[in-house]
Amino acid sequence: MTYAIPSLTARPRTKVNAVDIAGTAWPVYKIEALVLGALVFLGALALTTSLQTSVLASAAATVVTWWTLLIVETSATKRG
């Protein structure tokens, strides 16, 4: 006999703005962070012509943007 056990440790999900990409809901803050990271990569590559510097700069910008926008988005949904 097969049955489902409800999860008792499920956290309540906060409602964030999402975009449907290939059947998967992506939060908007993730897409914004990835786009910013790509722009920083291209800009740093054009300025420095060093691939290592461009990759590190874009990774740092993406991570900082990702976490900052996540915190802003979740705090806005909790307030409103």
C-alpha positions as CSV (number, residue, x, y, z in Angstrom):
1,M,0.0,0.0,0.0
2,T,1.3,3.4,-1.0
3,Y,0.5,6.5,0.9
4,A,1.9,10.0,1.5
5,I,3.1,11.2,4.8
6,P,2.6,14.9,5.2
7,S,5.7,16.8,6.0
8,L,5.7,18.4,9.4
9,T,8.8,20.5,8.9
10,A,7.5,22.3,5.8
11,R,8.3,26.0,6.0
12,P,5.7,28.4,4.9
13,R,6.7,29.9,1.5
14,T,6.7,33.6,1.0
15,K,5.1,34.8,-2.2
16,V,7.7,36.3,-4.5
17,N,7.3,37.6,-8.1
18,A,8.1,34.8,-10.5
19,V,8.5,34.3,-14.3
20,D,7.7,31.1,-16.0
21,I,10.8,29.8,-17.9
22,A,10.4,26.4,-19.6
23,G,7.7,25.4,-17.1
24,T,9.6,26.4,-14.0
25,A,8.8,29.4,-11.9
26,W,12.0,31.5,-11.6
27,P,11.9,34.4,-9.1
28,V,12.5,37.7,-10.7
29,Y,15.4,38.6,-8.4
30,K,17.4,35.6,-9.7
31,I,17.0,36.7,-13.3
32,E,17.9,40.2,-12.5
33,A,21.1,39.0,-10.7
34,L,22.1,36.8,-13.6
35,V,21.6,39.6,-16.1
36,L,23.6,42.0,-14.0
37,G,26.4,39.4,-13.7
38,A,26.5,38.9,-17.5
39,L,26.7,42.7,-18.0
40,V,29.5,43.0,-15.4
41,F,31.3,40.2,-17.1
42,L,31.1,41.8,-20.5
43,G,32.1,45.2,-19.1
44,A,35.0,43.9,-17.1
45,L,36.2,41.8,-20.1
46,A,36.1,44.9,-22.3
47,L,38.0,47.0,-19.8
48,T,40.6,44.6,-18.6
49,T,40.8,42.0,-21.4
50,S,41.5,39.5,-18.5
51,L,39.2,36.5,-18.3
52,Q,40.0,35.7,-14.7
53,T,39.3,39.3,-13.5
54,S,36.0,39.3,-15.5
55,V,34.8,36.0,-14.1
56,L,35.6,36.9,-10.5
57,A,34.0,40.4,-10.8
58,S,30.9,39.0,-12.4
59,A,30.6,36.2,-9.8
60,A,31.0,38.6,-7.0
61,A,28.4,41.0,-8.4
62,T,26.0,38.2,-9.1
63,V,26.2,36.8,-5.6
64,V,25.9,40.2,-3.9
65,T,22.9,41.2,-6.1
66,W,21.2,37.8,-5.6
67,W,21.3,37.9,-1.8
68,T,20.5,41.6,-1.6
69,L,17.5,41.3,-3.9
70,L,16.3,38.1,-2.0
71,I,16.4,40.0,1.3
72,V,14.6,43.0,-0.1
73,E,12.0,40.8,-1.8
74,T,11.2,38.7,1.2
75,S,11.1,41.7,3.6
76,A,8.7,43.5,1.2
77,T,6.4,40.5,1.0
78,K,6.4,40.1,4.8
79,R,5.4,43.8,5.3
80,G,2.8,43.9,2.6
